[in-house]
Amino acid sequence: MSYPNFRPQGFAIPEVVKNLLIINFLMFFATMVMESRGVELTDVLGLHYFLSDKFKIWQFVSYMFMHGSFMHIFFNMFAVFMFGAAIESVWGPKKFLTYYILTGLGAAVAHYAIVYYQMQPAIAFLNDYIDAPSMTKLQGLINSDAFTNFSSREMLEHYNSFTASFNELANTDQAAAMQLSVDFVKEFKADVYNAPVVVGASGAVFGLLLAYGMTYPNNIIYIYFAIPLKAKYFVILYGLIELFSGVANVPGDNVAHFAHLGGLITGLIIIQYWKKNNRKRQNDYFN
């Protein structure tokens, strides 16, 4: 790709990168301030699962500007500064911002495609119970991975309350007890849909990492500021680590590894598309 009309402006931070840094840190501080006042901005602007009643279409963009901790935002913004500034200086602001947003969107789609696949067995189990409840199925649900893997702290507290009421009703009015269980499972299903929330610019950052590796393949990146590695190998290594981590699916790992891979893959598709269009324009010009 070539962008002959754009030139970097000395050592100044490029405009889009500078504004991304400002917006992300402003949103992080706003999140902390609002949380101290009882308002969870992450619940409003973080990306919920598309079947959740908390899902809003704007979350596909707003989630990129939300972060869960200072270390989360620090390392993401350091990467935006380190890789993004170099890429924007070559591509120009319009293409850079387009690429950044699209890779973030691709990351979100990839993540929830995997979540959908992972959720289906649990949701099918819950729907089957709602359609035809029974004591045997209820016991199976409580002992299943569907319950243990997707339960939030609030839902477990609700379960303890439900159990007490259910046991009391089961001895006097079994029909009412089963209806109570159906209501509980419906709420649990809603809780499963509401549980996954994605925040952070990591998907777009992985897209920037790919762009940097393809634009400056032989530049040296220092892992942990000590181990030198060419950018092209760094991208491959990081991609393989994310793939392994995503497939391993270690319990308690709250990192959206497939979102990172989604950012990489989306970035690759975009760059290849741009290259193809550039070659076509060049061929049309000379023919």
C-alpha positions in Angstrom: 0.0 0.0 0.0 1.2 3.5 -0.6 -0.2 6.9 0.5 2.0 9.4 -1.3 0.0 12.5 -0.2 0.5 12.0 3.6 3.7 12.7 5.5 4.3 12.3 9.3 4.6 15.6 11.1 8.0 15.4 12.9 7.8 13.7 16.3 4.3 15.0 17.2 1.7 12.3 18.1 -0.6 11.9 15.0 -4.1 13.4 15.5 -6.2 10.3 15.6 -3.9 8.5 18.0 -3.8 11.5 20.2 -7.6 11.7 20.3 -7.9 8.0 21.0 -5.6 8.3 24.0 -7.6 11.3 25.3 -11.0 9.7 24.8 -10.0 6.4 26.4 -8.5 8.0 29.5 -11.4 10.4 29.9 -13.8 7.4 29.7 -11.7 5.5 32.2 -11.8 8.3 34.7 -15.5 8.9 34.0 -16.2 5.3 34.8 -14.5 5.5 38.2 -16.3 8.8 39.1 -19.7 7.4 38.0 -19.1 4.1 39.8 -18.5 6.1 43.1 -21.9 7.5 42.5 -23.6 4.2 42.0 -23.7 4.3 38.2 -22.1 1.5 36.2 -21.0 2.9 32.9 -19.5 -0.5 31.9 -23.0 -1.9 32.1 -24.3 0.8 29.7 -21.3 1.1 27.3 -19.7 -2.4 27.6 -20.7 -4.8 24.8 -23.3 -7.2 26.0 -24.3 -10.5 24.3 -26.7 -9.7 21.4 -29.6 -11.7 23.1 -29.2 -9.9 26.4 -31.9 -7.3 27.3 -29.0 -5.0 28.1 -27.6 -5.1 24.6 -27.6 -1.8 22.6 -26.3 -1.5 19.0 -23.9 1.4 20.0 -22.1 -0.9 22.3 -20.2 -2.4 19.3 -18.3 0.9 19.2 -18.5 2.2 22.8 -17.0 -1.0 24.3 -13.6 -0.1 22.6 -13.3 3.0 24.9 -14.1 1.2 28.2 -11.5 -0.6 30.3 -11.7 -2.6 33.5 -8.6 -1.5 35.3 -5.7 0.9 35.1 -3.3 -1.8 33.9 -5.8 -2.7 31.2 -6.0 0.8 29.8 -2.3 1.5 30.3 -1.0 -1.4 28.2 -3.7 -0.9 25.5 -3.0 2.8 25.2 0.7 2.2 25.2 0.3 -0.1 22.3 -2.0 2.4 20.5 0.8 5.0 21.0 3.6 2.6 20.0 2.1 0.9 17.0 -0.7 3.3 16.1 1.4 6.4 15.8 3.7 4.7 13.3 0.8 3.3 11.2 -1.2 6.6 11.2 1.9 8.4 10.0 2.1 6.1 7.0 -1.6 5.6 6.2 -3.1 9.0 7.2 -5.8 9.7 9.7 -8.9 8.6 7.7 -7.7 5.2 6.7 -6.1 4.7 10.1 -9.4 5.5 12.0 -11.4 3.3 9.6 -9.0 0.4 10.2 -9.1 0.9 14.0 -12.9 0.9 14.2 -13.3 -2.0 11.8 -10.8 -4.2 13.6 -12.6 -3.4 16.9 -15.9 -4.4 15.3 -14.4 -7.6 13.9 -13.0 -8.5 17.3 -16.5 -8.1 18.9 -18.2 -10.3 16.2 -15.5 -13.0 16.5 -15.8 -13.1 20.3 -19.6 -13.4 20.4 -19.6 -16.0 17.6 -17.5 -18.1 19.9 -19.7 -17.2 22.9 -22.8 -18.2 20.9 -21.2 -21.6 20.2 -20.2 -22.1 23.8 -23.6 -21.1 25.1 -25.8 -23.2 22.9 -25.7 -26.4 25.0 -26.5 -24.5 28.2 -29.4 -22.5 26.5 -30.8 -25.7 24.9 -30.8 -27.3 28.4 -32.6 -24.4 29.9 -35.2 -24.2 27.1 -35.9 -27.9 27.5 -36.5 -27.4 31.2 -38.8 -24.4 30.7 -40.8 -26.4 28.1 -41.1 -29.5 30.2 -40.0 -29.1 33.8 -39.4 -32.1 36.1 -37.6 -32.9 39.4 -35.1 -35.0 37.5 -34.2 -32.2 35.1 -34.0 -29.7 37.9 -31.5 -31.8 39.7 -29.6 -32.3 36.5 -29.5 -28.5 35.9 -28.2 -27.8 39.4 -25.4 -30.3 38.9 -24.6 -29.4 35.3 -21.8 -27.2 33.9 -24.6 -25.0 32.5 -25.2 -23.9 36.1 -21.7 -23.7 37.5 -20.1 -22.1 34.4 -22.5 -19.3 33.9 -23.7 -18.4 37.4 -23.0 -14.9 38.7 -22.6 -14.2 42.4 -26.0 -12.5 42.4 -27.6 -15.5 40.7 -26.1 -17.9 43.2 -27.6 -15.8 46.0 -30.9 -15.9 44.2 -30.5 -19.7 43.9 -30.1 -20.1 47.7 -33.3 -18.1 48.2 -35.1 -20.1 45.5 -34.0 -23.4 47.1 -35.5 -22.6 50.5 -38.9 -21.5 48.9 -38.9 -24.5 46.5 -38.3 -27.1 49.3 -41.1 -25.6 51.4 -43.6 -25.6 48.5 -42.6 -29.1 47.2 -44.1 -30.7 50.3 -47.4 -28.9 50.0 -48.0 -27.8 46.4 -45.8 -29.5 43.9 -47.4 -27.7 40.9 -46.6 -24.3 42.5 -43.1 -25.5 43.3 -42.5 -26.5 39.7 -43.8 -23.2 38.4 -41.4 -21.5 40.9 -38.6 -23.5 39.4 -39.6 -22.5 35.8 -39.5 -18.8 36.9 -36.1 -19.3 38.4 -34.7 -21.0 35.3 -36.1 -18.2 33.1 -34.3 -15.7 35.3 -31.2 -17.8 35.2 -31.4 -17.9 31.4 -31.6 -14.1 31.3 -28.6 -14.0 33.7 -26.6 -16.2 31.3 -27.3 -13.8 28.5 -26.4 -10.8 30.6 -23.2 -12.3 32.0 -20.6 -11.8 29.2 -19.6 -8.2 28.8 -16.6 -7.2 26.7 -14.7 -4.0 27.3 -11.4 -2.7 26.0 -9.5 -1.7 22.9 -7.5 -4.9 22.7 -9.2 -6.2 19.5 -8.3 -3.0 17.7 -4.8 -3.0 19.3 -4.2 -6.5 17.8 -5.3 -5.1 14.5 -2.7 -2.4 14.9 -0.1 -4.9 15.8 -0.7 -6.9 12.6 -0.6 -3.7 10.6 2.7 -2.7 12.2 4.1 -6.2 11.6 3.1 -6.1 7.9 4.3 -2.5 7.4 7.6 -2.8 9.3 8.2 -6.6 9.4 11.9 -6.4 10.2 11.7 -3.7 13.0 12.7 -5.0 16.4 10.2 -5.2 19.2 11.5 -5.8 22.7 9.4 -8.3 24.6 9.2 -7.2 28.3 11.6 -4.4 27.2 14.4 -7.0 27.1 14.0 -9.7 24.5 14.5 -8.6 20.9 12.2 -10.0 18.2 11.4 -8.9 14.7 7.9 -7.5 14.3 6.7 -10.2 11.9 7.7 -13.0 14.3 6.2 -11.1 17.2 2.8 -11.0 15.5 2.9 -14.7 14.6 4.0 -15.6 18.2 1.3 -13.5 19.8 -1.3 -14.8 17.5 -0.4 -18.4 18.3 -0.4 -17.7 22.0 -3.9 -16.2 21.8 -5.2 -19.2 19.7 -3.8 -21.6 22.3 -5.2 -19.6 25.2 -8.6 -19.4 23.6 -8.8 -23.1 22.8 -7.5 -24.1 26.3 -10.3 -22.0 27.9 -8.7 -22.0 31.3 -11.4 -21.5 34.1 -11.2 -18.0 35.6 -9.5 -16.6 32.5 -11.5 -13.5 31.8 -9.5 -12.5 28.7 -11.4 -12.5 25.4 -8.7 -14.3 23.4 -10.9 -14.9 20.3 -11.7 -11.2 20.2 -7.9 -10.6 19.9 -7.7 -13.1 17.1 -10.8 -11.5 15.5 -8.9 -8.2 15.5 -5.9 -9.8 13.8 -8.0 -11.6 11.2 -10.1 -8.6 10.4 -7.0 -6.5 10.0 -5.5 -9.0 7.6 -8.7 -9.0 5.5 -8.8 -5.2 5.4 -5.1 -4.9 4.4 -5.4 -7.6 1.7 -8.5 -5.9 0.4 -6.7 -2.5 0.2 -3.7 -4.1 -1.5 -5.9 -5.7 -4.1 -7.8 -2.5 -4.8 -4.5 -0.6 -5.1 -3.1 -3.1 -7.6 -6.4 -2.9 -9.6 -6.2 0.9 -9.7 -2.6 0.8 -10.8 -3.4 -1.7 -13.6 -6.4 0.4 -14.7 -4.1 3.5 -14.8 -1.5 1.9 -17.0 -3.9 0.0 -19.3 
